[in-house]
Amino acid sequence: MSTREIDEERGALFAQQGQLPKLPVPDLESTLQKYIESLEPVLSASEYKHSAQIVAEFGRSAQAQELQRRLKARAAEPGRASWLEEWWNDLSYMGYRDPVIPYVSYHYSYTDDPQCTRATQRAAKLISGAIAFRARVVDGSLEPDTTRSAALCSHSYRYMFNACRIPAEPSDYCRTFAYHGNETVVVVRNSRFFEFAFERNGVVLSAAEIEQILEQIVSTADAAEAVPVGMLTTDHRNTWTRNRNLLLDAGNASVLQAIEAAAFVVSMEPDTPQTREELSHVVWHASGRNRWFDKPCQFVVTDSARAGFCGEHSMIDGTPTLRLADFAVAHSLALPDEPVPLGFNPEFAELRFHIPPAVVQAVAQAQSRFDANVAAQHVRVLNFAAFGKDEIKKLDCSPDAFVQMVIQLASTRHHGRARPTYEASMTRSFLHGRTETCRSVSSDSAAWCTSMDDPNADTGRRIKLLRTAMATHSRLTREAVKGQGVDRHLLGLRMLVAPGEPMPAIFTDPAYTYSSHWFVSTSQMSSEHLCSYGWSAVTPRGYGIAYNIQASSLIIHVACVRNEHGLNSDQFARHLEAAAHDIRNMLSHQ
C-alpha cells in the first residue's frame, strides 16, 4: 500500500533497475545434489543413507519435473519481478505472527562520538545525517549499492523512509507514504510521542536548530509520563492488530498516521549503558516504552550520548540500513558546532493518544509479555582485539570464510558435533533479490573441525583440511549469491504442490526439517562505526551470531534464549575466542 507517485523513484539510485536480471530457477539435479551433500555432515550414516534414497527417488519422479516446470512458469510470468519475493516476504516476515521484537528486529550499536557529551547533541547530529541521506534517496542522487562489477537492486530503499509495517490478519503489510508533505521526525521520550518538521519553507534545519527542538521535547516529556502506547507494537501480531483497531476506534487515526508516515523515529532513552552488552540491549529494545517497533528506521540515543539504530526487518535487509548508519555517523562526526540563529522558534507538537481503559489494559498485558521475552535473551558481545581483517588477509584467507570456520569450530566444540548452520548471502544482484541460505556446514568443514581436536592429526594435515574447508565455503557462498543455493529453490518447489496432491517425501523426511533448523544462524555486517550489531536466535535451541570484521578486531554478538535447553552465550563466546586463537596460531607457524 503506497501513497507515493511512480516518478518518486528516479535518478541514479533506480536507473539500473530495468537492466537487472531476475532471480533464476536453479537446475533441479544440481540443487538436489547440493542438498544431499549438505546433509552428510549433520546426519548419522543410517539417516544419511535413508535421506539420500528419498532425494534420489524425488529427482527421478514425474512430480519433481512437474514442480520444476511450474516454478519456471511462475518465474516467466509477465510483470513478476521475482518468483520468490511474495512467498518469502509473507512466510518469513509479514505472515510471521511472533513479536517483531526480539524475534525479527536487528540493531547496530554505534561507536562513541567523543565530541558529543549531550544526548540531544548526539541525536541532532545523527538526525541531520539521516535527513541528508534521505534527501539523496528521495531525489535519486544516491548511487546504487554495487559489487565490484555491477549495481545491486535498489528496491528495498523504497521502504527505508516514510514507511511502516502495519499489523493485519492473517498477514501484515507495509505502507509507504509520500515523501513530499511528510518531512517529519517522530521523537519518543518518557512514553510520549512528539513530531517536528525538519524543513521550513524548503530549508532543512541545521543540527543546532534540531538540538534546540530536542531539548524542548525532552524537557516537556520529562515533566510527566504517559501510558506507553508504543508497547503495543511489541506484541504478537494478531494481538497488536486487534489493539490497533481499539486505538482507531478511540479516535487515534491521525496520531497513528503521523507516526507511520514520519521519515523515521528517534528514541531518547534515559539509560546510561556501560558495557557493550548493556548498550546492545538498550539499542535493541530497552524498556520498550519509547519505541514504535514497526518503523523500519529508529535511531536510539541514551542520556549518556551513546547511540545506535534499531531496524524492522520485514521489507529491508541490513546492507542498505548499514549504509544509512555509516553515512549518518560519518556526517555527524564531520559536523562543526554551529550557533542557533537568533530568533529561532523550536516548533514541535505532541502526538496525544486518546486512551480508553481497554487500551490501558492492553498496554499492561503487552508490557508483561515483552518483559518476559527480552529477559530471556542472553547476549554476549565478544570484542576480539587480537587481530582482524588485515592479519587474516596476511594469512592468505578470505575474512568471511575464516570467521565462518571460527564459528564452525566453536559450534562443534560447544555442541559436540556439527549442527546445521545458516549464513545469509545477499542476492541483490537480481531484481527484488534479498537473501539466499549458505549452508555453512560441509563435509570438508566437519572433517577439519574433527582434526583440530584429534591428537593423531598433525599441523600440516589440519592446515590442509582448513584450506579445503575455506575454499568449499567460499564456493558455496558464491553459488548462493548467484541464486544457486538449496533452500529457496526447495521452498519454491514445496510451495507449488497443489491442494490435494501428495507432499513429496523429500519434504516430509525429518532430515529436511532438521537440516534447516538453524542451531547456528549467522550474518556479517562490517563497519568501523559499529561496536556491535545483532539480533536474536531463530530457534529456542540455537544461537544468533552476528559478526563485524574490522581492520584490527572481530566483534561477534552472540544471542540465545535462556530456557530448558541450557544455552549459554558466554560459553559459546569463549569457544569462539579459543577457536580464533587456535586457527591464527596454527596458520602463523606453518
N, C-alpha and C positions, 0 to 999 in steps of 0.2 A: 504494500500500500504506500503510495507516494503522492505528495503534492508538488513535486518538482517538475520543471519543464524539461523536455528532452534535451534542449540546447544548453542545459546547465552542465552537461558532460561534454566538454570540449577541450581544445588545446593539446599540448604535448602529452599530458597525462593519459589521455584516451585516444591519441592519434593512431596507435598501433593495434587497437582492439580488432579492427576488421582484418588484420593480417595474421592474427594468432591462429594456430591450428586447434582443432577440437581434441578433447581427450580421446585417445584411441581405445579401441576394444582389443585387448591383447589376444594373441593366438592361444586357443584353448589348450592345446597339447603342452605348450610352453608353461602356461600357468599351473597346470596340474603337476608338471614335473617339479617346478619350484616349490609348490605346496608340499608335495611328498618329501622333498629334500628338507624342508623346514620342520617336518615332524620328527625326523630320525633322532635329533639330539635331545628332544624333550619327552619322548615316549620310551617305554620299555621295548625290548626286542619283540615280544609277542604282540604288544599293542601296535607297534610299527608295522609288523607283517600283516596284521588284520586290516589296518587302515590303508596300506599300500594296495591291497587287493581290492578294497572298496573304491579307491581312486581310479585304479586301472579299469574296473568294470564301468564306472561312470564315464570315463573317457571314451569307451567303446560304444556307449549306449546311444540309441537314436534320440533319447530325451536330451542328453547333453548337447548334441548337434542342434536340436531344435531351440534350446535355450540360448545357445550362442547365436543362432540366426536371429532370434527375437531381439537380442541385445544389439546386434549390429544394425538391425532395422530401426531400433529406437535411437541409436546414435546418429543415424542418417536422416531422421525426421527434419523437414524444413523448419527453421525457426528455433530448434532446440540447441542451446549453446553447449550443453553437456549432458551426456546420458546419465551421469552420476548426481549432478547438483541437487535436483529435487529430492531424491531419496536421502542423500547424505545430510542435507540441511534439516530434514524432518527427523530422521532416525537418531541423529547424533545431537541435535540441538533443539529445534522447535517442538518436536514431539516428545522430547525428554522431559519427564514430569518432576524429577527431583529438584530441589532448590538450586538456583544458579550459583549461590554462594553457600558452601565452599566447593560445590561439585563441578562447576563449569568455568567460573571466572578465574582469571590469572592476574598476576601483579608483577610490577617492576619496582624495586626499591632503588632510589637514586643515591649516588654518592653525595656527600655533603658539599654544600657551597660555602666556603669559609667567608665569603663576602656578605652572606646573608645571616643576620643574627635575629631577625624578627620574622615570625611566621607570615605576617601579611606581606612583608617584603619578598620573601621566597615565593609565596603564592602569586603575587602580582607579576613577577618576572616570568614565572612559568606560564601564566595565563597569556602574557604578552607573546611568548614564543609560540604557544598553541594557536593563538589568533593569526600570527604571521604564517604559520603552516597551513591553517585553514584557508587563508586567502589564496595560497598557491593551488590548493585543491579546487577551490571554487572557480578560479579563472583558468584552471588547466595548465598553468605555467610550471607546475611541479613536474619534473621529468619522471617517467615511469621507473619503477624498480627494474633492475636489469640483472642478468647473469653476465658472464664475461663476453657473451656473444649476442644476446638478444634481450628484447624488452619482455617484461613479465606482465601478466594480466592485471589491470587496474580496477577491475570490477568492484573489489571489496572496499575501495576508497569511497564508494557511494554511501557506505554505511558507517563512516567514521564520525562525521559531524552532523548535527541536526537530525539525529535518528534515535530510535528507541525500540527495544523489544517490547511487545505488547502481549500480556497474558491472555490466552484464549483456550477453549477446549474444542477439539482434542489436541490441537497444536497451536503454539504461539505464532506470531508473525512479527516482522519488522516494519515499522512505519518510518518513512523518511519525510522530512519537511523541507519546504522551500528554503534555500539559503538566504535569499533576499527577503527582508522583513523579520528574520529571526536571528539577528545579530545580538544574541543574548547569552549570558553565562548564568547558571544557577549555582548558588553558594549555599552550603548546608553547614549549620553550626548550632550546637545545643538543641538538636532535633527540629530546628526551624529552617524554613526554606526562603531564600531571597533570590531576586534576579536583578541584573543590571545590564544595560545596553553598552556594548563596548565600542559602538560607533555613535558619534554625534554629528549630524549634518555631513555625513560621509567621511568624517575624520576619525581614525581609530585612536582610542585613548592611549596615553603613554602608561608605562609601568608605574610611574609615580602617581598618576591620577587613579589608576586601578587600585594601588595600595591604599590611597585615602578612602576609596569606597569600601574596601575590605575592612579597614579599621573601624569604620562606622557600622558595618554589618556585624562584626564580632562584638563590638560594644553593645549594640542593640540586642543581639541574640543572647549574650551572657546575662542580661537582666532578668530573664525568665525562660524556663524550659517549656517546650511544647510536647504534646503527645507525639512520639516518634513514628509518624506515619510511614516513613521510608522503610521501617522494619517489615512492612507487609511484602516488600519486594524480595525478602529473604526466604519466603515460604514456599511450600510445594506449589507447583504452578497452577494446579486446579483450584487450590485454596486461594491463591492470590487472584485468580480470575474472578472468583465469587466476591472477594473482598474489594477488588477494583470496582465491581458493579455496585457494591454498597457505597463506595465513595462517589460514584457517578450519581446514584440515586439521592445522595445527600447534597447535591449541587456543587460538586467539585470539578466539573468538566474543564473549566477554564484554568484551574490550577494544574490539573494533570497535563493539559496541553502545553502549558508554559514550561513544565519540566521536560516533557517528552520532546518538545520542539527546540529546546535550547541547544546551542552549539555543543556544549559539554557541561559537566558538573564538576564543581570543586568542593571537596570536603575539608573543612577546617577542624581537625581533630584536636582535642585537648591533651592528648597523650604526650609523654616525653620519653620515647623508647631509647634504651641504651645499647642493647645488643642487636646483632643482625636478626636474630630470631624475633625479638620484640618488634623491630621495625617491620619485618615481613608480616607479622600478624596484624599490625596496625594498618599498613597499607592495603593488605588483602581484605580485611573485614572490620577491624577494630571492634567497637561495641555494636556496630550495625545501625546505630541511631542517627548517623549523619551521612546517609548514603541513599542513592537511588540505583540499585544494582542492575537495573535493566538498561542503563545507559552504556553504550559501547566505550565511552571515554570518561573516566573520572580521575581527576588529579587529586592527590591527597597530600595535605601539608599538616604537620604536627605543631604543637605550641613551641617545640624546640627547634623549629625551622628545618626539620628533616622532611623528606618528601618522597613521593612515588606516584604510581599510576595503577589503577585497577580497571581491567578491561572485561566487558561482557563478550563472550567468545562466539556467539551464535552465527554472526554474519561476517566476521572479520578475524583473521588469524594474526599471529604475533608479528610477522615481518613488517607490515605497514605501521602498526602501532609502535613498534620499536623505532622505526624511522621517525615517527612523530615525537617519541620520547627523546631520542638523541637530538633532534632539531630543537625541541623546547629547552632542553638543558643547555645545549651549546649557545643558543640565543640568550638564555638567562645569564650565563657566565660572561657573555660579551657586553651585556647592557651596562652602560655607565649610570651612576646615580644622578638623577636629574631633579631639580626642584619642581614642585607643583605650581602651575601658573596661578598668579593672583586671581582671586575671584572664582576659582573652580568650585563647582557645586557637585558634591559626591552623591549623585542621584541613584537611588535603588528603591526597590519595592519588595515588601514581604508578600510571599505567597501563602495565604492563610487558608488552611483547610477547615471546612465545616465537619465536625467530628461528632456524630451521634454515638450513643452508648454502645451500639453493636460494633462500631469501628474501634472504640477503645478496647473492648473485649478481644477483638480480632488481633489488635496490635500486641496485647499482653500475651496471647497464645503464641503468636509468631515469635515474640521475643524469647519465650521459654524454649521453643524448638530450636531457634537459632543458637541460643547459648549452649544447648546440648551438642549441636552439630559442630560448632567451632571448638568447643572444649575438647572434643575427641581428636582434633587434628594435632598430630605430633610433628613438629618441624625442627630440623637441624640444618643450619646453613654452614657448610664446610668452606672455609676460606683457606684454600690450599695455596700457600705463598711460596712453596719451594721452587716451583717452576711453572711455566705456562706455554703459550703457543710458540714463542721464539725458540725455546730449548727443544720442544717436541719436533719442530721442523729440523733442527740441527741433528736430531736422531734419525732423520730421514723417514718420518712418519706423518701421515695425514692427522692433523689435530683432532678431527672428529672421530676417525677410526681409533685413534689412541685412547680417547676418553671412553668410547664405547667398549673397548677392551678392558679398561679400568672398571667400568660398570659390570661387565660380564664376570670378571674375576671376583669382584666384591660380592656379586649376587650368588655366584656358585659357592663361595665360601660361606656366605650367610645362610643360604637355603640348603646347602649340602648337595646340590645338583643344579643342572641348568634349568631355568624356568623361562616360559615364554616371555619375550621382551619386545616392546614396541618402540620404534624410533619414528618420529614424524618426519616425513620427507615432503618437501614442497613441490607441488605440481602446477605452479602458476605460470609456467611456460605455455600452458594450454588455456584456452578461453574458459573463463569462470573456474579455473582449476583452484584447488585448495591443498589437500594433502593426500598422500598415499602412505601405507604402512611399509616400513622396512623391518622385516623380521630379523632382529639383530642376532639371535642365536643361530649359529650354523654348526654343522659337524666340525668344521675347522676351528671355530672359536671354542667349542666344547672340548676338543682334543687338546688345544693349547691350555685351557684352564686346568684340565686334569694334570697336565705335565708340570704345571707350576708347583703343585704340592706332592708330586711323585718323587720320592728320594732317588729313584733309579734313573730319572731323566737328567741329562747333563745340560749345561747352559746353552751349548750350541744347538741342541735339539729344541730346547724351549724357544730360542730366538727364531729358529726356522719356522716353528709352528705358529708363533706370534705373527710373523710377517705374512705367512699364508692366510691367517685369520683376518688380518687387517686388509689384505688385498681382496679377500672374499667379501668383507663388509663393504668396502668401497664400491665393489661391483654391484652388490645388492642395493646400495643407496642410489647409484647411477640409474639402475633399472627402475627403481621406484619413482625417481624424479621424472623419468621418461614415460611414466604411466604404465610401466610393465611390472608392477608388483602383483601380489597374490590376492590380498584381502578385498580390494574394491571390485576386482573382476568377479570373484566368487560371490560377493554381495549382489552384484548385478544379475548374475545367473539365478541366484536364490529368489530375488525379488520378482523374477519373471515366471516362476512356477505358478500357473493359473489355479484359481479355486477349483477344487475337485480333482486336480492332478496329484499323483503321489509325490511326496517330497523325496528327492533323490537321497540315497543312503549316505552320500558324502556329507550331507548337511545334518543328518541325524546321528552320524558317528560321533561318539563322545570326544574323539580327537579334534573334531572341528571346533567344538566349543572350548575345549581345554586349550588348544593351541592359540586361540585368540582371547584367552582370559589373561590380561596383561598383568602378570605378577610384578613386572617392572615396566613402567611407562616412562619414556624419556623424550626430551626435546632440547635442542640447543637454541639459545638466543644470546649472542655475544656482543658486548658493548663495554667500553671503558667507563661509561657513565652509570653503570649499574653495580650496586654492591650486593644485590641478589635478585633473583627472578624465580617465580614458582607458581604452583597450583597443587591441587590435591591428587592423591592416588585415584585411579579409575576403578578400583575394586577394593572392597574391605580387606582382601587378602594380599594386597600389593603395596608397592611404593611408587610415588611420583618423583622422578629425578629430573630436575631442570638444571641445565648447566650452562655456564658462561665462560668461554675460553678467552681469557685476556692475555695480553702480551707476556706477562710475567707471573700469572697466577691462574688458578682454576677456582671458580666459585660454583659450588654444587648445592642446590636446595633439595633436601630430602624430606618428603612428606609421607605420612602414613596415618592410619586411624588406630587409636587405642581401642582394642577390642579383644574378643576371645581368642584371636589368632596369635596374640603375643608379639605383634610387630614392634619394632623399636628403631626410630630414625637415627638415634645416637649411635647405636651399634652398627647400622648399615654405613653411616658416615665414617666410622672407624675402619671398616673394611675397605671403603673407597680410598681413604688416605694411605692405608698399608699397601693396597694394590698399586696405586700411583707410584709410590716409592719403589716397590718391587720391580715394576716394569722399567722405570728410569734407571735404576741401579743395574739391572741386567743388561740393558742396551748400552749403558755407558762403559761397561767393562768387557764388551765383546772383542 
